[in-house]
Amino acid sequence: MNKRKYVKKLSAKLNRLPEREKENAVQYYSEIIDDMLDDRRDWAFILTRIGSPAEAAKKVIRDGQDAAGRRRQKDGDTERYSLPRRGDAPIPPYAPPPYVPPQP
């Protein structure tokens, strides 16, 4: 695999995202790859650090959701939320950590 193939596969996996969010994610991973290549890292090392295009896409999509599974979209200083699309995997409900009484 090379950078061009990685970015192309990542972009294809992020098709359901808004175009701006997709471009930001692709640019982010592209810059990480460039930095690692400048440091003379091989592809095996790069893939262990950032994961496959599918793994990276899952992370980008997961990080763009709130606890209810709504997509975060920034418009300037405000954030909007949209409901999950049909076929999106449900996000499990948030469970607070168990109560631990203070130690005397």
KEMI-412996 format. One line per 4 residues: number of its first residue (from 1); their letters; for each residue x, y, z of N, C-alpha, C. Coordinates in Angstrom, 2 decimals. Atoms other than C-alpha are relative to their C-alpha. Example, Ala and Ser with C-alpha at 12.3 -4.5 7.8 and 13.67 -1.06 7.14 Angstrom:
% residues 2
1 = AS = 0.89:-1.19:0.00:12.30:-4.50:7.80:0.90:1.20:0.00  -0.82:-1.19:-0.06:13.67:-1.06:7.14:-0.77:1.09:0.73
END
This chain:
% residues 104
1 = MNKR = 0.85:-1.18:0.00:0.00:0.00:0.00:0.90:1.24:0.00  -0.71:-1.28:-0.05:1.11:3.59:-0.53:-0.98:1.08:0.45  0.81:-1.10:-0.54:-0.17:6.97:0.60:-1.24:0.26:-0.87  1.12:-0.29:0.91:-2.34:7.52:-2.49:-1.12:-1.03:0.17
5 = KYVK = 1.01:1.04:-0.18:-4.11:4.16:-2.07:-0.67:0.10:1.37  0.55:-0.12:-1.35:-4.54:4.67:1.67:-1.03:1.12:0.05  0.90:-1.17:-0.03:-6.10:8.12:1.23:-1.25:-0.27:-0.83  1.15:0.30:0.86:-8.34:6.88:-1.59:-0.98:-0.94:0.72
9 = KLSA = 0.85:0.93:-0.74:-9.64:3.97:0.53:-0.67:0.68:1.19  0.56:-0.72:-1.14:-10.11:6.21:3.57:-1.14:0.92:-0.45  1.02:-0.90:0.53:-12.03:8.74:1.50:-1.27:-0.75:-0.38  1.16:0.80:0.39:-14.31:6.02:0.13:-0.77:-0.47:1.23
13 = KLNR = 0.65:0.46:-1.22:-15.03:4.74:3.66:-0.74:1.14:0.72  0.60:-1.16:-0.67:-15.97:8.28:4.79:-1.07:0.68:-0.84  0.96:-0.60:0.92:-18.51:8.89:2.00:-1.27:0.50:0.68  1.27:-0.40:-0.62:-21.46:9.16:4.41:0.13:1.26:0.85
17 = LPER = -0.21:-1.22:-0.78:-19.89:12.11:6.26:-0.23:1.24:-0.87  0.05:-1.25:0.76:-20.45:15.74:5.26:1.36:0.24:-0.68  -1.21:-0.17:0.81:-17.91:16.75:2.61:1.12:0.70:0.76  -1.02:-0.76:-0.74:-16.11:19.23:4.84:0.69:-0.86:1.07
21 = EKEN = -0.54:0.87:-1.04:-15.68:16.73:7.68:0.88:-1.09:-0.62  -0.77:1.02:0.71:-14.48:14.10:5.23:1.34:0.56:-0.47  -1.24:-0.62:0.48:-11.91:16.46:3.71:0.97:0.26:1.15  -0.86:-0.25:-1.16:-10.61:17.42:7.17:0.66:-1.29:0.49
25 = AVQY = -0.54:1.28:-0.47:-10.18:13.77:8.18:1.06:-0.53:-0.97  -0.96:0.49:1.00:-8.44:12.84:4.92:1.28:0.83:0.06  -1.17:-0.86:-0.10:-6.13:15.85:5.23:0.82:-0.32:1.26  -0.66:0.34:-1.27:-5.33:14.95:8.86:0.85:-1.26:-0.16
29 = YSEI = -0.75:1.25:0.17:-4.33:11.38:8.01:1.09:0.13:-1.05  -1.01:-0.22:1.02:-2.47:12.52:4.92:1.24:0.69:0.59  -1.11:-0.69:-0.64:-0.35:14.86:7.03:0.77:-0.92:0.95  -0.66:0.96:-0.89:0.36:12.12:9.58:0.89:-0.93:-0.82
33 = IDDM = -0.78:0.89:0.87:1.50:9.81:6.78:1.23:0.73:-0.53  -1.15:-0.78:0.50:3.70:12.57:5.30:1.08:0.14:1.07  -0.97:-0.16:-1.10:5.33:13.18:8.69:0.76:-1.29:0.26  -0.67:1.27:-0.25:6.05:9.51:9.20:0.92:-0.39:-1.16
37 = LDDR = -0.86:0.29:1.15:7.40:9.12:5.67:1.25:0.88:0.03  -1.16:-0.89:-0.12:9.65:12.15:6.25:0.99:-0.54:1.04  -0.86:0.61:-1.02:10.98:10.31:9.32:0.51:-1.37:-0.43  -0.46:1.27:0.61:11.73:7.34:7.00:-0.61:-1.23:0.67
41 = RDWA = 0.72:1.16:-0.55:9.14:5.05:8.56:-0.54:-0.84:-1.16  0.55:0.86:1.05:7.99:2.04:6.53:-1.51:-0.17:0.21  1.46:0.11:-0.05:4.35:1.17:5.79:-0.48:-0.90:1.12  0.41:0.87:-1.11:4.22:-1.62:8.34:-0.09:0.80:1.29
45 = FILT = 0.00:-0.84:-1.20:5.11:0.88:11.07:-1.17:0.99:-0.04  1.07:-1.00:0.14:2.68:3.51:9.75:-1.36:-0.64:0.27  1.29:0.66:-0.18:-0.21:1.04:9.62:-0.22:-0.46:1.44  0.18:0.36:-1.41:0.45:-0.13:13.18:-0.35:1.23:0.83
49 = RIGS = 0.28:-1.24:-0.74:0.29:3.49:14.33:-1.39:0.57:-0.29  1.27:-0.66:0.35:-2.76:4.79:12.41:-1.10:-0.98:-0.36  1.00:1.00:0.36:-4.51:1.54:11.49:-0.30:-0.02:-1.48  0.40:0.12:1.40:-6.00:0.45:8.22:-0.97:1.14:-0.35
53 = PAEA = 0.99:-1.03:0.36:-8.22:2.85:6.22:-1.36:-0.26:0.64  1.29:0.32:-0.62:-11.28:1.02:7.58:0.00:0.34:1.48  -0.10:-0.32:-1.44:-10.09:1.35:11.19:0.02:1.51:0.22  -0.07:-1.46:-0.13:-9.26:5.04:10.70:-1.38:0.61:-0.25
57 = AKKV = 1.33:-0.52:0.31:-12.69:5.66:9.15:-0.96:-0.23:1.17  0.85:0.28:-1.16:-14.43:3.96:12.09:0.29:0.98:1.13  -0.38:-0.93:-1.06:-12.50:6.16:14.50:-0.53:1.40:-0.30  0.49:-1.33:0.38:-13.38:9.34:12.59:-1.50:0.08:0.18
61 = IRDG = 1.46:-0.01:-0.10:-17.05:8.40:12.44:-0.43:-0.07:1.46  0.33:0.14:-1.43:-17.15:7.33:16.11:0.26:1.30:0.76  -0.35:-1.22:-0.71:-15.41:10.50:17.29:-0.91:1.17:-0.36  0.91:-1.07:0.42:-17.95:12.62:15.42:-1.41:-0.17:0.51
65 = QDAA = 1.33:0.23:-0.53:-20.91:11.30:17.41:-0.05:0.28:1.49  0.17:-0.18:-1.43:-22.30:12.18:20.80:-0.55:-1.30:0.60  0.42:1.22:-0.68:-23.57:9.65:23.35:-1.33:-0.54:-0.52  1.29:0.45:0.52:-27.03:9.51:21.74:0.12:-0.46:-1.45
69 = GRRR = -0.18:0.45:1.37:-25.55:8.65:18.35:-0.29:1.07:-1.03  0.26:-1.08:0.94:-26.22:12.04:16.82:1.32:0.54:-0.52  -1.19:-0.57:0.61:-23.68:13.52:14.43:0.17:1.43:0.44  -0.30:-1.40:-0.32:-21.97:16.73:15.54:0.41:0.69:-1.29
73 = QKDG = -0.36:-0.80:1.16:-21.77:19.39:12.87:0.22:1.43:0.46  -0.29:-1.36:-0.43:-20.10:22.71:13.49:-0.31:0.97:-1.12  0.25:-1.13:0.89:-21.38:25.86:11.81:0.50:1.24:0.73  -0.57:-1.13:-0.71:-19.09:28.59:12.97:0.20:-0.35:1.46
77 = DTER = -0.15:0.22:-1.43:-19.40:28.77:16.76:-1.08:-0.91:0.59  1.08:0.82:-0.53:-22.52:26.62:17.06:0.14:-1.44:-0.49  0.01:1.40:0.39:-22.91:22.86:16.97:-1.44:-0.44:-0.21  1.31:0.58:0.27:-25.87:21.10:15.43:0.14:-1.51:0.10
81 = YSLP = 0.00:1.45:-0.08:-26.84:17.49:15.88:-1.02:-0.55:-0.98  0.97:0.68:0.85:-28.52:15.15:13.46:-0.15:-1.43:0.51  0.26:1.36:-0.46:-30.10:11.80:14.20:0.78:-1.00:-0.85  -0.70:1.02:0.78:-28.34:8.60:13.11:-0.80:-0.37:-1.24
85 = RRGD = 0.65:0.42:1.24:-29.07:7.44:9.59:-0.37:-1.48:0.11  0.39:1.40:0.03:-30.79:4.17:8.85:1.21:-0.84:-0.35  -1.14:0.87:0.25:-28.23:1.40:8.98:1.20:0.30:0.88  -1.10:-0.30:-0.92:-25.93:3.17:11.43:-0.10:-0.92:1.21
89 = APIP = -0.01:0.86:-1.18:-24.90:0.96:14.30:-0.44:0.80:1.22  0.41:-0.71:-1.20:-26.61:1.89:17.57:1.17:0.14:0.96  -1.03:-0.24:-0.99:-24.42:3.34:20.25:-0.56:-0.40:1.36  0.54:0.43:-1.28:-24.77:1.69:23.64:-0.21:1.18:0.94
93 = PYAP = 0.24:-1.11:-0.93:-26.19:3.88:26.41:1.18:0.18:0.95  -1.09:-0.32:-0.92:-23.76:5.58:28.74:-0.30:-0.59:1.37  0.14:0.54:-1.35:-23.22:3.81:32.03:1.04:0.67:0.88  -0.97:-0.64:-0.87:-21.62:5.79:34.84:0.86:-1.04:0.71
97 = PPYV = -0.84:0.97:-0.72:-18.75:4.16:36.70:-0.67:-0.40:1.30  0.62:0.44:-1.26:-19.75:2.13:39.76:0.45:0.89:1.16  -0.29:-0.83:-1.17:-19.88:3.96:43.06:1.04:-0.71:0.86  -1.02:0.51:-0.91:-16.81:3.46:45.22:0.03:0.93:1.21
101 = PPQP = 0.03:-0.87:-1.17:-17.13:4.72:48.79:1.42:0.50:0.33  -1.32:-0.52:-0.35:-14.30:6.93:50.02:0.66:-0.85:1.08  -0.76:0.76:-0.99:-11.58:5.24:52.01:0.23:0.85:1.25  -0.19:-0.79:-1.22:-11.30:6.31:55.68:1.46:0.37:0.23
END
